[in-house]
Amino acid sequence: MSFPELINIKSIDDPRGKLIVLESNKNVPFDMKRIYYILDVDSFEKRGFHAHKNLSQLAFCIKGECKIILDNGVDRKTYHLNSSKKGLFIGNMMWREMYDFSSDCVLAVAASELYDEEDYIRDYEQFKKYSKKGEI
Ligand code: TYD
């Protein structure tokens, strides 16, 4: 599975500030059903360490910055999310690890499905096995 490029998020900037817009099937490449956000993460903490079987997500920093590693089971790529105008599309079967959160970081994630713990793969060896076979 190939690695995504960062997506441009529409931002309407004027002297009063910035207004950022996310729209299903426009700049967000799926129908959004859920949004969650992560904040107040200590700089030494790491989060993620899982993949999803059937979930599209767009991760973006509303404020601050963090790093995200994506791992497709063969290769890894590190992304630096340091602009509220950039989002990272994370598709099925991508192991992710998030770290280096700035103290002001608010990492938001738009997701195509409601929360379902059954959709998670939280064991890296299991993830590698499934991604190698190309089946879940
Ligand atoms: P998790 O997805 O593991 O967080 P991270 O990838 O940032 O480490 O979720 C942490 C906890 O929150 C876990 O117990 C599941 C729960 N959770 C929900 O209840 N609903 C949600 O939409 C999400 C994303 C997590």
Backbone and ligand atoms as CSV (ligand in chain L), in Angstrom:
chain,resi,resn,atom,element,x,y,z
A,1,MET,N,N,0.847,-1.198,0.000
A,1,MET,CA,C,0.000,0.000,0.000
A,1,MET,C,C,0.886,1.253,0.000
A,2,SER,N,N,0.596,2.185,-0.912
A,2,SER,CA,C,1.473,3.354,-1.033
A,2,SER,C,C,1.149,4.390,0.048
A,3,PHE,N,N,2.109,5.251,0.298
A,3,PHE,CA,C,1.944,6.250,1.353
A,3,PHE,C,C,1.268,7.505,0.821
A,4,PRO,N,N,0.377,8.098,1.619
A,4,PRO,CA,C,-0.311,9.319,1.179
A,4,PRO,C,C,0.590,10.554,1.268
A,5,GLU,N,N,0.232,11.552,0.498
A,5,GLU,CA,C,0.829,12.878,0.640
A,5,GLU,C,C,-0.067,13.679,1.589
A,6,LEU,N,N,0.481,14.726,2.169
A,6,LEU,CA,C,-0.357,15.599,3.003
A,6,LEU,C,C,-1.367,16.326,2.115
A,7,ILE,N,N,-2.584,16.461,2.617
A,7,ILE,CA,C,-3.679,17.110,1.884
A,7,ILE,C,C,-3.757,18.577,2.318
A,8,ASN,N,N,-4.040,19.468,1.368
A,8,ASN,CA,C,-4.257,20.882,1.726
A,8,ASN,C,C,-5.660,21.048,2.294
A,9,ILE,N,N,-5.764,21.705,3.416
A,9,ILE,CA,C,-7.072,21.980,4.020
A,9,ILE,C,C,-7.413,23.438,3.753
A,10,LYS,N,N,-8.633,23.638,3.249
A,10,LYS,CA,C,-9.036,24.997,2.887
A,10,LYS,C,C,-9.042,25.908,4.116
A,11,SER,N,N,-8.384,27.029,3.977
A,11,SER,CA,C,-8.325,27.992,5.071
A,11,SER,C,C,-8.675,29.361,4.521
A,12,ILE,N,N,-9.653,29.996,5.130
A,12,ILE,CA,C,-10.050,31.333,4.694
A,12,ILE,C,C,-9.406,32.317,5.671
A,13,ASP,N,N,-8.344,32.917,5.193
A,13,ASP,CA,C,-7.540,33.789,6.059
A,13,ASP,C,C,-7.871,35.251,5.763
A,14,ASP,N,N,-8.077,36.013,6.779
A,14,ASP,CA,C,-8.194,37.456,6.595
A,14,ASP,C,C,-7.662,38.124,7.867
A,15,PRO,N,N,-7.659,39.437,7.909
A,15,PRO,CA,C,-7.027,40.092,9.065
A,15,PRO,C,C,-7.641,39.704,10.412
A,16,ARG,N,N,-8.848,39.111,10.393
A,16,ARG,CA,C,-9.504,38.725,11.648
A,16,ARG,C,C,-9.046,37.366,12.141
A,17,GLY,N,N,-8.309,36.651,11.273
A,17,GLY,CA,C,-7.863,35.315,11.660
A,17,GLY,C,C,-8.102,34.323,10.545
A,18,LYS,N,N,-8.139,33.021,10.923
A,18,LYS,CA,C,-8.274,31.966,9.920
A,18,LYS,C,C,-9.552,31.175,10.177
A,19,LEU,N,N,-10.220,30.798,9.115
A,19,LEU,CA,C,-11.392,29.931,9.222
A,19,LEU,C,C,-11.090,28.705,8.357
A,20,ILE,N,N,-11.070,27.541,8.997
A,20,ILE,CA,C,-10.664,26.309,8.313
A,20,ILE,C,C,-11.914,25.477,8.038
A,21,VAL,N,N,-12.031,24.955,6.825
A,21,VAL,CA,C,-13.241,24.229,6.419
A,21,VAL,C,C,-12.906,22.799,6.002
A,22,LEU,N,N,-13.674,21.860,6.545
A,22,LEU,CA,C,-13.571,20.465,6.114
A,22,LEU,C,C,-14.926,20.042,5.569
A,23,GLU,N,N,-14.944,19.493,4.369
A,23,GLU,CA,C,-16.211,19.075,3.774
A,23,GLU,C,C,-16.082,17.652,3.238
A,24,SER,N,N,-17.072,16.830,3.597
A,24,SER,CA,C,-17.092,15.440,3.134
A,24,SER,C,C,-17.017,15.388,1.623
A,25,ASN,N,N,-16.159,14.496,1.153
A,25,ASN,CA,C,-16.010,14.221,-0.281
A,25,ASN,C,C,-15.533,15.435,-1.089
A,26,LYS,N,N,-15.068,16.452,-0.386
A,26,LYS,CA,C,-14.402,17.567,-1.080
A,26,LYS,C,C,-12.939,17.522,-0.648
A,27,ASN,N,N,-12.576,18.306,0.359
A,27,ASN,CA,C,-11.182,18.171,0.801
A,27,ASN,C,C,-10.983,16.984,1.745
A,28,VAL,N,N,-12.090,16.449,2.275
A,28,VAL,CA,C,-12.010,15.202,3.050
A,28,VAL,C,C,-12.512,14.078,2.132
A,29,PRO,N,N,-11.645,13.119,1.803
A,29,PRO,CA,C,-11.991,12.161,0.744
A,29,PRO,C,C,-12.903,11.004,1.176
A,30,PHE,N,N,-13.872,11.283,2.046
A,30,PHE,CA,C,-14.842,10.270,2.465
A,30,PHE,C,C,-15.977,10.975,3.197
A,31,ASP,N,N,-17.040,10.242,3.521
A,31,ASP,CA,C,-18.145,10.780,4.322
A,31,ASP,C,C,-17.752,10.735,5.796
A,32,MET,N,N,-17.733,11.871,6.461
A,32,MET,CA,C,-17.331,11.885,7.882
A,32,MET,C,C,-18.505,11.472,8.775
A,33,LYS,N,N,-18.242,10.570,9.714
A,33,LYS,CA,C,-19.277,10.196,10.691
A,33,LYS,C,C,-18.885,10.577,12.110
A,34,ARG,N,N,-17.594,10.862,12.301
A,34,ARG,CA,C,-17.110,11.066,13.684
A,34,ARG,C,C,-15.902,11.993,13.654
A,35,ILE,N,N,-15.815,12.832,14.662
A,35,ILE,CA,C,-14.609,13.648,14.851
A,35,ILE,C,C,-14.172,13.497,16.301
A,36,TYR,N,N,-12.894,13.271,16.496
A,36,TYR,CA,C,-12.379,13.288,17.867
A,36,TYR,C,C,-11.071,14.070,17.875
A,37,TYR,N,N,-10.667,14.530,19.035
A,37,TYR,CA,C,-9.400,15.247,19.101
A,37,TYR,C,C,-8.645,14.907,20.374
A,38,ILE,N,N,-7.362,15.055,20.241
A,38,ILE,CA,C,-6.411,14.641,21.275
A,38,ILE,C,C,-5.621,15.887,21.682
A,39,LEU,N,N,-5.542,16.161,22.964
A,39,LEU,CA,C,-4.823,17.351,23.427
A,39,LEU,C,C,-4.223,17.098,24.800
A,40,ASP,N,N,-3.405,18.035,25.242
A,40,ASP,CA,C,-2.730,17.927,26.544
A,40,ASP,C,C,-1.891,16.652,26.637
A,41,VAL,N,N,-1.185,16.350,25.558
A,41,VAL,CA,C,-0.315,15.166,25.552
A,41,VAL,C,C,1.095,15.624,25.938
A,42,ASP,N,N,1.688,14.976,26.922
A,42,ASP,CA,C,3.062,15.325,27.303
A,42,ASP,C,C,4.014,15.012,26.156
A,43,SER,N,N,5.081,15.803,26.051
A,43,SER,CA,C,5.982,15.694,24.884
A,43,SER,C,C,6.656,14.322,24.795
A,44,PHE,N,N,6.789,13.618,25.917
A,44,PHE,CA,C,7.433,12.301,25.887
A,44,PHE,C,C,6.450,11.166,25.564
A,45,GLU,N,N,5.151,11.467,25.508
A,45,GLU,CA,C,4.153,10.413,25.292
A,45,GLU,C,C,4.072,10.013,23.823
A,46,LYS,N,N,3.742,8.764,23.604
A,46,LYS,CA,C,3.485,8.269,22.253
A,46,LYS,C,C,2.091,7.655,22.240
A,47,ARG,N,N,1.370,7.855,21.156
A,47,ARG,CA,C,0.001,7.326,21.067
A,47,ARG,C,C,-0.150,6.559,19.761
A,48,GLY,N,N,-1.304,5.976,19.594
A,48,GLY,CA,C,-1.574,5.223,18.381
A,48,GLY,C,C,-1.231,3.764,18.593
A,49,PHE,N,N,-0.239,3.255,17.830
A,49,PHE,CA,C,0.182,1.858,17.916
A,49,PHE,C,C,-0.985,0.931,17.603
A,50,HIS,N,N,-1.647,1.248,16.511
A,50,HIS,CA,C,-2.699,0.366,16.031
A,50,HIS,C,C,-2.968,0.660,14.553
A,51,ALA,N,N,-3.707,-0.242,13.933
A,51,ALA,CA,C,-4.206,-0.037,12.562
A,51,ALA,C,C,-5.706,-0.302,12.599
A,52,HIS,N,N,-6.378,0.053,11.507
A,52,HIS,CA,C,-7.809,-0.233,11.398
A,52,HIS,C,C,-8.064,-1.088,10.171
A,53,LYS,N,N,-9.039,-1.985,10.312
A,53,LYS,CA,C,-9.388,-2.861,9.188
A,53,LYS,C,C,-10.195,-2.116,8.145
A,54,ASN,N,N,-11.140,-1.311,8.605
A,54,ASN,CA,C,-12.032,-0.629,7.665
A,54,ASN,C,C,-12.382,0.758,8.191
A,55,LEU,N,N,-11.471,1.680,8.003
A,55,LEU,CA,C,-11.701,3.041,8.500
A,55,LEU,C,C,-10.827,4.018,7.718
A,56,SER,N,N,-11.453,5.068,7.207
A,56,SER,CA,C,-10.693,6.166,6.602
A,56,SER,C,C,-10.659,7.301,7.600
A,57,GLN,N,N,-9.506,7.912,7.711
A,57,GLN,CA,C,-9.363,9.011,8.662
A,57,GLN,C,C,-8.554,10.150,8.043
A,58,LEU,N,N,-8.838,11.354,8.481
A,58,LEU,CA,C,-8.007,12.501,8.144
A,58,LEU,C,C,-7.550,13.122,9.454
A,59,ALA,N,N,-6.241,13.143,9.658
A,59,ALA,CA,C,-5.675,13.690,10.897
A,59,ALA,C,C,-5.097,15.065,10.595
A,60,PHE,N,N,-5.357,16.013,11.457
A,60,PHE,CA,C,-4.834,17.366,11.241
A,60,PHE,C,C,-4.684,18.066,12.586
A,61,CYS,N,N,-3.709,18.949,12.658
A,61,CYS,CA,C,-3.493,19.699,13.898
A,61,CYS,C,C,-4.271,20.997,13.825
A,62,ILE,N,N,-5.275,21.118,14.667
A,62,ILE,CA,C,-6.008,22.389,14.774
A,62,ILE,C,C,-5.050,23.452,15.296
A,63,LYS,N,N,-4.161,23.025,16.184
A,63,LYS,CA,C,-3.195,23.937,16.810
A,63,LYS,C,C,-1.947,23.121,17.119
A,64,GLY,N,N,-0.789,23.763,17.083
A,64,GLY,CA,C,0.436,23.083,17.478
A,64,GLY,C,C,0.897,22.084,16.442
A,65,GLU,N,N,1.725,21.149,16.876
A,65,GLU,CA,C,2.301,20.196,15.931
A,65,GLU,C,C,2.582,18.857,16.587
A,66,CYS,N,N,2.707,17.848,15.751
A,66,CYS,CA,C,3.120,16.518,16.211
A,66,CYS,C,C,3.673,15.758,15.019
A,67,LYS,N,N,4.194,14.586,15.291
A,67,LYS,CA,C,4.681,13.731,14.196
A,67,LYS,C,C,3.859,12.453,14.160
A,68,ILE,N,N,3.672,11.941,12.966
A,68,ILE,CA,C,2.937,10.675,12.800
A,68,ILE,C,C,3.757,9.763,11.897
A,69,ILE,N,N,3.990,8.557,12.363
A,69,ILE,CA,C,4.609,7.532,11.522
A,69,ILE,C,C,3.485,6.682,10.949
A,70,LEU,N,N,3.511,6.457,9.641
A,70,LEU,CA,C,2.626,5.465,9.028
A,70,LEU,C,C,3.487,4.286,8.597
A,71,ASP,N,N,2.953,3.104,8.799
A,71,ASP,CA,C,3.672,1.862,8.503
A,71,ASP,C,C,2.686,0.974,7.754
A,72,ASN,N,N,3.046,0.587,6.520
A,72,ASN,CA,C,2.123,-0.244,5.728
A,72,ASN,C,C,2.434,-1.737,5.844
A,73,GLY,N,N,3.281,-2.076,6.787
A,73,GLY,CA,C,3.626,-3.481,6.978
A,73,GLY,C,C,4.956,-3.830,6.344
A,74,VAL,N,N,5.423,-2.948,5.453
A,74,VAL,CA,C,6.712,-3.164,4.780
A,74,VAL,C,C,7.638,-1.968,5.039
A,75,ASP,N,N,7.096,-0.778,4.758
A,75,ASP,CA,C,7.880,0.452,4.922
A,75,ASP,C,C,7.202,1.387,5.919
A,76,ARG,N,N,7.975,2.386,6.334
A,76,ARG,CA,C,7.454,3.397,7.257
A,76,ARG,C,C,7.749,4.778,6.686
A,77,LYS,N,N,6.853,5.703,6.939
A,77,LYS,CA,C,7.101,7.093,6.543
A,77,LYS,C,C,6.700,7.991,7.702
A,78,THR,N,N,7.532,9.000,7.963
A,78,THR,CA,C,7.242,9.944,9.051
A,78,THR,C,C,6.715,11.252,8.482
A,79,TYR,N,N,5.650,11.728,9.071
A,79,TYR,CA,C,5.038,13.005,8.662
A,79,TYR,C,C,5.129,13.978,9.827
A,80,HIS,N,N,5.412,15.237,9.483
A,80,HIS,CA,C,5.430,16.291,10.498
A,80,HIS,C,C,4.192,17.147,10.253
A,81,LEU,N,N,3.218,17.022,11.136
A,81,LEU,CA,C,1.997,17.829,10.994
A,81,LEU,C,C,2.212,19.125,11.773
A,82,ASN,N,N,2.572,20.172,11.060
A,82,ASN,CA,C,2.920,21.422,11.755
A,82,ASN,C,C,2.164,22.620,11.186
A,83,SER,N,N,1.047,22.331,10.504
A,83,SER,CA,C,0.237,23.429,9.966
A,83,SER,C,C,-1.228,23.038,10.046
A,84,SER,N,N,-2.065,23.988,10.449
A,84,SER,CA,C,-3.509,23.698,10.507
A,84,SER,C,C,-4.079,23.579,9.094
A,85,LYS,N,N,-3.261,23.864,8.088
A,85,LYS,CA,C,-3.730,23.801,6.693
A,85,LYS,C,C,-3.322,22.516,6.000
A,86,LYS,N,N,-2.786,21.560,6.761
A,86,LYS,CA,C,-2.359,20.289,6.170
A,86,LYS,C,C,-2.999,19.141,6.920
A,87,GLY,N,N,-3.488,18.146,6.178
A,87,GLY,CA,C,-4.079,16.972,6.808
A,87,GLY,C,C,-3.428,15.718,6.263
A,88,LEU,N,N,-3.476,14.653,7.059
A,88,LEU,CA,C,-2.902,13.368,6.633
A,88,LEU,C,C,-4.024,12.351,6.505
A,89,PHE,N,N,-4.220,11.840,5.285
A,89,PHE,CA,C,-5.215,10.790,5.074
A,89,PHE,C,C,-4.624,9.461,5.532
A,90,ILE,N,N,-5.365,8.761,6.354
A,90,ILE,CA,C,-4.911,7.447,6.835
A,90,ILE,C,C,-5.987,6.430,6.465
A,91,GLY,N,N,-5.658,5.552,5.537
A,91,GLY,CA,C,-6.622,4.559,5.066
A,91,GLY,C,C,-6.544,3.264,5.868
A,92,ASN,N,N,-7.196,2.243,5.331
A,92,ASN,CA,C,-7.210,0.933,5.988
A,92,ASN,C,C,-5.796,0.365,6.122
A,93,MET,N,N,-5.624,-0.431,7.124
A,93,MET,CA,C,-4.408,-1.219,7.295
A,93,MET,C,C,-3.132,-0.369,7.249
A,94,MET,N,N,-3.176,0.740,7.955
A,94,MET,CA,C,-1.983,1.572,8.156
A,94,MET,C,C,-1.712,1.641,9.650
A,95,TRP,N,N,-0.620,1.049,10.050
A,95,TRP,CA,C,-0.198,1.179,11.456
A,95,TRP,C,C,0.255,2.612,11.689
A,96,ARG,N,N,-0.190,3.239,12.795
A,96,ARG,CA,C,0.214,4.625,13.045
A,96,ARG,C,C,0.744,4.798,14.459
A,97,GLU,N,N,1.735,5.670,14.553
A,97,GLU,CA,C,2.308,6.036,15.852
A,97,GLU,C,C,2.430,7.558,15.878
A,98,MET,N,N,1.939,8.167,16.938
A,98,MET,CA,C,1.980,9.634,17.040
A,98,MET,C,C,2.867,10.016,18.222
A,99,TYR,N,N,3.704,11.031,18.012
A,99,TYR,CA,C,4.656,11.417,19.063
A,99,TYR,C,C,5.111,12.856,18.841
A,100,ASP,N,N,6.009,13.327,19.705
A,100,ASP,CA,C,6.526,14.715,19.617
A,100,ASP,C,C,5.394,15.746,19.581
A,101,PHE,N,N,4.423,15.561,20.453
A,101,PHE,CA,C,3.317,16.531,20.537
A,101,PHE,C,C,3.842,17.817,21.173
A,102,SER,N,N,3.565,18.957,20.558
A,102,SER,CA,C,3.889,20.233,21.216
A,102,SER,C,C,2.865,20.453,22.334
A,103,SER,N,N,3.217,21.286,23.305
A,103,SER,CA,C,2.332,21.436,24.470
A,103,SER,C,C,0.981,22.033,24.080
A,104,ASP,N,N,0.955,22.800,22.961
A,104,ASP,CA,C,-0.316,23.402,22.524
A,104,ASP,C,C,-1.041,22.555,21.471
A,105,CYS,N,N,-0.535,21.346,21.214
A,105,CYS,CA,C,-1.087,20.556,20.090
A,105,CYS,C,C,-2.530,20.096,20.352
A,106,VAL,N,N,-3.376,20.341,19.380
A,106,VAL,CA,C,-4.717,19.746,19.366
A,106,VAL,C,C,-4.787,18.958,18.058
A,107,LEU,N,N,-4.653,17.652,18.174
A,107,LEU,CA,C,-4.669,16.781,16.995
A,107,LEU,C,C,-6.103,16.283,16.798
A,108,ALA,N,N,-6.710,16.684,15.691
A,108,ALA,CA,C,-8.095,16.279,15.416
A,108,ALA,C,C,-8.082,15.187,14.354
A,109,VAL,N,N,-9.067,14.312,14.449
A,109,VAL,CA,C,-9.194,13.230,13.474
A,109,VAL,C,C,-10.645,13.141,13.031
A,110,ALA,N,N,-10.863,13.240,11.714
A,110,ALA,CA,C,-12.192,12.999,11.137
A,110,ALA,C,C,-12.194,11.551,10.659
A,111,ALA,N,N,-13.273,10.838,10.951
A,111,ALA,CA,C,-13.295,9.407,10.646
A,111,ALA,C,C,-14.572,9.036,9.882
A,112,SER,N,N,-14.442,8.007,9.059
A,112,SER,CA,C,-15.555,7.610,8.179
A,112,SER,C,C,-16.578,6.716,8.879
A,113,GLU,N,N,-16.230,6.196,10.066
A,113,GLU,CA,C,-17.136,5.282,10.773
A,113,GLU,C,C,-17.200,5.667,12.245
A,114,LEU,N,N,-18.255,5.221,12.898
A,114,LEU,CA,C,-18.355,5.408,14.342
A,114,LEU,C,C,-17.319,4.529,15.037
A,115,TYR,N,N,-17.051,4.837,16.286
A,115,TYR,CA,C,-16.062,4.064,17.044
A,115,TYR,C,C,-16.480,2.598,17.153
A,116,ASP,N,N,-15.529,1.721,16.860
A,116,ASP,CA,C,-15.782,0.283,16.958
A,116,ASP,C,C,-14.463,-0.406,17.325
A,117,GLU,N,N,-14.353,-0.834,18.552
A,117,GLU,CA,C,-13.098,-1.456,19.006
A,117,GLU,C,C,-12.755,-2.695,18.171
A,118,GLU,N,N,-13.777,-3.360,17.613
A,118,GLU,CA,C,-13.546,-4.561,16.791
A,118,GLU,C,C,-12.773,-4.243,15.502
A,119,ASP,N,N,-12.799,-2.979,15.129
A,119,ASP,CA,C,-12.121,-2.584,13.889
A,119,ASP,C,C,-10.616,-2.371,14.091
A,120,TYR,N,N,-10.179,-2.355,15.358
A,120,TYR,CA,C,-8.769,-2.093,15.651
A,120,TYR,C,C,-7.916,-3.353,15.511
A,121,ILE,N,N,-6.691,-3.171,15.057
A,121,ILE,CA,C,-5.643,-4.195,15.223
A,121,ILE,C,C,-4.589,-3.537,16.106
A,122,ARG,N,N,-4.446,-4.034,17.316
A,122,ARG,CA,C,-3.553,-3.384,18.281
A,122,ARG,C,C,-2.257,-4.160,18.491
A,123,ASP,N,N,-2.141,-5.294,17.804
A,123,ASP,CA,C,-0.941,-6.108,17.947
A,123,ASP,C,C,-0.124,-5.996,16.653
A,124,TYR,N,N,1.130,-5.508,16.772
A,124,TYR,CA,C,1.917,-5.226,15.570
A,124,TYR,C,C,2.211,-6.498,14.764
A,125,GLU,N,N,2.492,-7.600,15.439
A,125,GLU,CA,C,2.788,-8.850,14.721
A,125,GLU,C,C,1.562,-9.340,13.952
A,126,GLN,N,N,0.398,-9.185,14.571
A,126,GLN,CA,C,-0.856,-9.557,13.903
A,126,GLN,C,C,-1.084,-8.655,12.675
A,127,PHE,N,N,-0.808,-7.367,12.861
A,127,PHE,CA,C,-0.929,-6.413,11.749
A,127,PHE,C,C,-0.021,-6.824,10.592
A,128,LYS,N,N,1.235,-7.163,10.900
A,128,LYS,CA,C,2.199,-7.554,9.862
A,128,LYS,C,C,1.706,-8.796,9.124
A,129,LYS,N,N,1.164,-9.729,9.900
A,129,LYS,CA,C,0.688,-10.992,9.314
A,129,LYS,C,C,-0.475,-10.715,8.355
A,130,TYR,N,N,-1.429,-9.920,8.819
A,130,TYR,CA,C,-2.601,-9.612,7.988
A,130,TYR,C,C,-2.203,-8.814,6.746
A,131,SER,N,N,-1.312,-7.837,6.921
A,131,SER,CA,C,-0.986,-6.977,5.777
A,131,SER,C,C,-0.183,-7.761,4.735
A,132,LYS,N,N,0.575,-8.738,5.166
A,132,LYS,CA,C,1.344,-9.587,4.241
A,132,LYS,C,C,0.407,-10.444,3.404
A,133,LYS,N,N,-0.605,-10.985,4.074
A,133,LYS,CA,C,-1.560,-11.868,3.375
A,133,LYS,C,C,-2.536,-11.086,2.521
A,134,GLY,N,N,-2.647,-9.764,2.806
A,134,GLY,CA,C,-3.606,-8.933,2.083
A,134,GLY,C,C,-5.038,-9.262,2.453
A,135,GLU,N,N,-5.198,-9.841,3.612
A,135,GLU,CA,C,-6.567,-10.141,4.066
A,135,GLU,C,C,-6.665,-9.937,5.575
A,136,ILE,N,N,-7.889,-9.796,6.047
A,136,ILE,CA,C,-8.088,-9.576,7.485
A,136,ILE,C,C,-8.698,-10.820,8.110
L,1,TYD,P1,P,-7.177,5.054,20.865
L,1,TYD,O1,O,-7.800,5.081,19.510
L,1,TYD,O2,O,-6.415,3.818,21.249
L,1,TYD,O3,O,-6.218,6.329,21.048
L,1,TYD,P2,P,-4.747,6.641,20.478
L,1,TYD,O4,O,-4.628,6.031,19.126
L,1,TYD,O5,O,-4.670,8.121,20.445
L,1,TYD,O6,O,-3.724,6.116,21.391
L,1,TYD,O7,O,-8.305,5.365,21.940
L,1,TYD,C1,C,-8.003,5.582,23.312
L,1,TYD,C2,C,-9.221,5.146,24.116
L,1,TYD,O8,O,-10.356,5.940,23.761
L,1,TYD,C3,C,-9.601,3.685,23.889
L,1,TYD,O9,O,-10.010,3.143,25.139
L,1,TYD,C4,C,-10.782,3.761,22.955
L,1,TYD,C5,C,-11.423,5.098,23.297
L,1,TYD,N1,N,-12.080,5.733,22.145
L,1,TYD,C6,C,-13.451,5.878,22.125
L,1,TYD,O10,O,-14.178,5.462,23.061
L,1,TYD,N2,N,-14.051,6.474,21.056
L,1,TYD,C7,C,-13.330,6.936,20.018
L,1,TYD,O11,O,-13.906,7.482,19.025
L,1,TYD,C8,C,-11.898,6.771,20.027
L,1,TYD,C9,C,-11.044,7.261,18.906
L,1,TYD,C10,C,-11.312,6.171,21.120
